[in-house]
Amino acid sequence: MKVGIDIGGSHISIGLVEDGKIIQKLEQDIQNYDDIQEFLVNYVDKGLEKFSEIADISSIGIAAPGNPDGCTIFNLVNLGIEKVDFGFIEEKYHLKIKSINDGKASGLAEKKYGAMREFRDSVFLCLGTGIGGAVFLNDQLLLANRNPGFELGHMIIEKNGKQCKCGKKGCFETYCSMKRFKENVVQILQEIGVLVSVEDASNIVVQLKANIENPKLNQLVENYINDMIIGLSNIIDIFEPEGIVLGGSFVYFKDILYNRLIDEMSQRRYVFNHNYLPKIELAELQNDAGLIGATLI
């Protein structure tokens, strides 16, 4: 069996995977640790010890929001980490670690097992703490030679816009990451006396639906849809995909965000060739895509 590890902007999951199916999984929030690097390595070690007791592990794959290089991940911007080295894990378990950018890993999983199977030319967007992405042309994942490349979350959609952790201003993910959206929703809900936390995504959905007539919330959703359309329009005009798949916690906001996005995209001309709009689908593997995809590299 294979072990997949998915390091996100706010959590880590490690799972035992066979043929795209998760046999067993461990998850942990990682936002409240002083030394995140040390915690990540130790957490992976403990998970591998547990999985080694129940199965023969043939490979280890890591998906992370940074620049992967074997057993080392560089520039995990959303975690504020310059480098995490998993060399100790390689030596202890005598298994070479392979690593990949988390957006690419999720795209690989959706391409093989999920919503992208029917498309030859497609784009995957993971909307979570940031926005990760993967691009497939003729069924092949596009990979750059130097850095992970195709950082769709860091294209500029607003000149001199909001500051992004990457150092630029106006990046797509500063406007359309689900973390930013949920933070804004929680702030408005608290202003009207509804107490909910950013971490409680299911309750955010419930309260957002219940209070959607609030002018501030309705305007927030409208602004989010408009910003998403700018990003998607650029992606469509550049790559001409047959399909775009939206993943991450965005999938839990189908009624509020996805349905309105599709309706608005179909009504007006937002792309160069409006007669050939791609299908825009929700991811099928949800938040397990990165973990499963890590076992496909």
C-alpha positions in Angstrom: 0.0 0.0 0.0 1.0 3.6 -0.5 1.0 6.5 2.0 -0.2 9.9 1.0 0.5 13.0 3.0 -1.3 16.3 2.4 0.0 19.4 4.0 -2.5 22.2 3.7 -2.6 25.8 4.9 -4.4 24.9 8.1 -4.2 21.1 8.5 -2.2 18.0 7.7 -3.7 14.6 6.7 -1.8 11.3 6.3 -3.5 8.3 4.8 -3.0 4.7 3.8 -4.2 4.4 0.2 -4.8 1.5 -2.2 -6.0 2.0 -5.8 -7.3 5.5 -5.0 -9.2 4.4 -1.9 -8.3 5.7 1.6 -8.0 2.7 3.9 -7.2 4.7 7.0 -6.6 8.4 7.6 -5.3 10.7 10.3 -5.9 14.5 10.4 -4.7 17.3 12.6 -5.0 21.1 12.6 -1.6 22.7 12.4 -2.3 26.4 13.0 -1.5 26.5 16.8 2.0 25.1 16.9 5.1 27.2 17.6 7.5 25.0 15.6 5.4 23.8 12.7 8.4 22.2 10.9 9.1 20.0 13.9 5.5 19.1 14.4 5.0 18.1 10.8 7.9 15.7 10.7 6.9 14.1 14.0 3.3 13.8 13.0 4.3 12.1 9.8 6.6 9.8 11.7 3.9 8.7 14.1 1.4 8.1 11.3 3.9 6.0 9.4 4.6 3.9 12.6 0.9 3.2 13.0 0.4 2.3 9.3 3.5 0.1 9.2 1.9 -2.1 11.9 -1.1 -2.9 9.6 0.4 -2.9 6.1 3.5 -3.1 3.9 4.2 0.5 2.7 5.6 0.6 -0.8 5.9 4.4 -1.3 5.4 7.8 0.4 4.1 10.8 -1.4 3.8 14.4 0.0 1.6 17.1 -1.4 2.3 20.6 0.0 1.6 24.2 -0.9 5.2 25.1 -1.9 8.1 24.1 -4.1 8.8 20.4 -3.8 12.2 18.8 -4.2 12.3 15.2 -3.2 12.0 14.9 0.6 12.2 18.7 1.0 9.5 21.3 0.6 10.5 25.0 0.2 8.5 28.2 0.4 5.3 27.2 2.2 4.1 30.8 2.0 0.7 30.4 3.7 2.3 28.6 6.6 5.2 31.0 6.9 7.7 28.3 6.5 10.9 28.5 4.3 11.7 24.8 4.4 10.6 21.4 5.7 13.0 18.5 5.4 11.6 15.0 5.6 15.0 13.3 5.2 14.7 11.7 8.6 11.6 9.9 7.4 13.4 8.5 4.3 16.2 7.2 6.4 14.0 5.6 9.1 11.6 3.8 6.8 14.1 3.1 3.9 11.6 4.5 1.4 12.3 7.4 -1.0 9.9 10.3 -0.6 8.4 11.9 -3.6 6.8 15.3 -3.4 4.5 17.5 -5.4 2.7 20.8 -5.1 -0.6 20.3 -3.5 -2.7 21.8 -6.3 -1.1 19.5 -8.8 -1.6 16.5 -6.5 -5.3 17.3 -6.2 -5.6 17.7 -9.9 -4.0 14.3 -10.5 -6.5 12.7 -8.2 -9.5 14.4 -9.8 -8.1 13.5 -13.2 -7.8 9.8 -12.5 -10.6 9.2 -10.0 -12.8 12.2 -10.0 -14.6 14.9 -11.9 -12.0 15.5 -14.6 -11.9 12.0 -16.0 -14.0 12.9 -19.1 -11.9 16.0 -20.1 -8.7 15.9 -22.1 -8.0 19.6 -21.7 -8.9 20.7 -18.2 -8.0 22.9 -15.2 -8.4 22.1 -11.5 -8.6 24.9 -8.9 -8.3 24.1 -5.2 -10.0 26.9 -3.3 -8.9 26.7 0.3 -6.4 28.7 2.4 -5.1 29.9 -0.9 -5.8 28.9 -4.5 -3.8 26.0 -5.9 -4.2 24.7 -9.5 -3.3 22.1 -12.1 -3.5 22.3 -15.8 -3.9 19.3 -18.2 -3.6 19.5 -22.0 -4.1 16.3 -24.0 -4.4 14.4 -20.7 -0.9 15.5 -19.6 -0.3 17.5 -16.4 1.7 20.6 -17.3 4.9 21.0 -15.1 7.4 23.7 -15.2 11.2 22.9 -15.0 12.1 25.3 -12.2 9.3 26.0 -9.7 5.9 24.3 -9.6 4.5 26.8 -12.1 1.0 27.5 -13.1 0.3 29.4 -9.9 -3.1 30.4 -11.0 -3.9 31.8 -7.5 -1.2 34.4 -7.9 -2.4 36.0 -11.2 -3.3 39.7 -10.6 -7.1 40.4 -10.8 -7.0 43.9 -9.1 -4.3 46.4 -9.9 -2.8 47.7 -6.6 -5.2 45.5 -4.8 -5.1 43.6 -1.4 -1.7 42.5 -0.1 -0.9 38.8 -0.7 1.4 36.8 1.4 3.5 36.1 -1.7 4.6 39.8 -1.7 2.4 41.0 -4.6 -0.8 42.9 -4.5 -4.2 42.0 -6.0 -3.7 38.2 -6.4 -6.6 36.0 -7.3 -6.4 34.1 -4.0 -6.5 37.2 -1.9 -10.0 37.8 -3.2 -11.3 34.2 -3.8 -9.7 31.8 -1.4 -12.3 30.2 0.8 -10.3 31.2 3.9 -10.7 34.9 3.0 -14.4 34.4 2.1 -15.2 32.6 5.3 -13.4 35.2 7.4 -15.5 37.9 5.8 -18.7 36.0 6.3 -17.9 35.4 10.0 -17.2 39.1 10.5 -20.5 40.1 9.1 -22.4 37.4 11.0 -20.8 38.5 14.2 -21.9 42.1 13.5 -25.5 41.0 13.4 -25.2 38.9 16.5 -24.7 35.4 15.0 -21.7 33.7 16.7 -19.8 31.3 14.5 -16.1 30.5 14.0 -14.1 30.3 10.8 -13.2 26.7 11.5 -16.9 25.6 11.6 -17.5 25.5 7.9 -20.8 23.6 8.1 -22.3 26.1 10.5 -21.0 29.0 8.3 -23.0 27.5 5.4 -26.1 27.1 7.5 -26.0 30.7 8.9 -25.0 32.2 5.5 -28.1 30.6 3.9 -30.3 31.7 6.8 -29.1 35.3 6.6 -28.4 35.7 2.9 -31.0 38.6 2.7 -28.7 40.7 4.8 -27.4 43.4 2.4 -23.8 43.1 3.5 -23.8 39.3 3.1 -25.5 39.5 -0.2 -23.0 42.1 -1.4 -20.1 39.9 -0.2 -21.4 37.0 -2.2 -21.9 39.1 -5.3 -18.4 40.6 -5.0 -16.9 37.1 -4.6 -18.8 35.8 -7.7 -17.6 38.8 -9.7 -14.0 38.2 -8.6 -14.2 34.5 -9.4 -15.5 35.3 -12.9 -12.5 37.5 -13.6 -10.1 34.7 -12.6 -12.0 32.0 -14.5 -12.3 34.2 -17.6 -8.5 34.7 -17.7 -7.9 31.0 -17.2 -10.4 30.0 -19.9 -9.0 32.4 -22.5 -5.4 31.3 -21.8 -5.9 27.5 -21.7 -9.2 26.9 -23.6 -10.2 23.9 -21.3 -13.1 21.6 -21.9 -13.7 21.6 -18.2 -12.8 23.4 -15.0 -13.2 21.6 -11.7 -13.5 23.6 -8.5 -12.3 21.9 -5.3 -11.4 22.6 -1.7 -14.0 23.8 0.7 -15.7 25.7 -2.1 -17.6 22.4 -2.7 -19.6 22.9 0.5 -21.0 26.2 -0.8 -22.8 24.8 -3.8 -26.1 26.6 -3.3 -24.7 30.0 -2.3 -21.6 30.3 -4.6 -21.5 27.6 -7.3 -25.0 27.8 -8.6 -24.9 31.6 -8.8 -21.5 31.5 -10.5 -22.7 29.1 -13.2 -25.9 31.2 -13.7 -23.9 34.4 -14.1 -21.3 32.9 -16.4 -24.0 31.6 -18.7 -25.8 34.9 -19.1 -23.1 37.3 -20.1 -20.0 37.3 -22.4 -17.0 36.9 -20.1 -14.6 35.0 -22.4 -13.3 35.5 -25.9 -15.2 32.5 -27.3 -18.5 32.5 -25.4 -20.0 29.8 -27.6 -17.5 27.3 -26.2 -17.7 27.8 -22.5 -16.1 24.9 -20.6 -18.1 22.8 -18.2 -17.5 24.0 -14.7 -17.9 21.1 -12.2 -17.4 20.6 -8.5 -14.7 18.2 -7.3 -15.8 14.7 -6.4 -13.0 13.8 -4.0 -13.4 17.0 -1.9 -10.7 17.5 0.7 -9.2 14.0 0.1 -7.9 14.9 -3.4 -4.5 16.1 -2.2 -3.9 13.0 -0.1 -4.9 10.6 -2.9 -3.0 12.6 -5.5 0.2 12.4 -3.4 0.2 8.6 -4.0 0.1 9.0 -7.8 3.4 10.7 -8.3 
